[in-house]
Amino acid sequence: MEEKDLKILAKNLANPEGETGIKVGEMMNATNIGMTLESIKTLLVEDDEHILEIGHGNAADVKSLLHLAQNLKYTGIDISETMNSEAKRLNENFKSQAEFILYEGKKLPFEDKVFDKIFTVNTVYFWENPKEYLNEIYRVLKDNGTFVLTFAQRDFMETLPFTLYDFKLYNSDEMQEIVSESYFKRMKISEKEEQVQSKAGTETVTRLYTVLTIKK
């Protein structure tokens, strides 16, 4: 891909817009589904819980999440107007249980201690101030809640040409250090790998990623 195409891809991975954004959202859902399902499994979802997903994309995975337990409520937030619209369209049948909120990406628009479980996949590269954002997540998580933070590791991400443009990359140790500087007190780390289709081409690559299970 040429530089201008890589920049367009990078921009739409951070904040999908328009028709290109819809296509990128579909591609993200397909390539990230393994990481997303692993994150949801790690949450250990139980009946009657309220779950927040940060950076929901097109939210094509919400149906499978809602079937994991009884009487679940799902809230998804995203900075992309395009993904907000797509998520609502794709989950029209679940609007009694699932809501999608557009926000500015810094302050979570919720009261304190609202959510039982929170998860986010491949969004940390775009957090402007990670420690402050983690403290926002801490604020809206219940005292006995679980936050699952999942991201592809620096060594893998550096092999992808589009990450040169406005991506902040981390390895497991770096992210653990940032979390330890936030209000959160406990975390468990799990490192995984999977075979995925490259976003910038058609080849299959081995993705190394980290799942952090974080508690107060």
C-alpha angles and dihedrals in degrees: 000000000000121000094256090052092049090051091051091049092048092049092051093046088057096041117001113216134187125327092334089051092052090053092046089049090054090048092048091051091051097046096040098043093100092053091044095051091046089052092050091048090052091054091067091215116214135188120290096014128145111223128195123201116195112210098011097182110193089338094222088151096061094091092060092046094052091053093059096082144359126279097002123170119206127197121185126190129191140165092223119093088197093055092044090056094043093049091052091048095048093045100042090124091058100046091119088064105024130060129180123208129194114216142165098254103247113064118044107230096225139097121254121287098006103137133065093196133017129185139174132183125201096343101106092085088071101045108122095204110014098189093050091046092050088052089053089053089048090053096055096041119093117246093255094037132121129230119196116198115189127182141154113255124254095246091058096040092052089064090063113085097212093061088076087078116076098320119133107205130204140187121214095265093050093052093045089054092052092048090050089056091055127075092271114108107189136041141165122205128214123179119204140177133204141170112251141168112257115249091219098049147354101275125109116242136184110247119203113202142171130226114198117193105201131189138176 
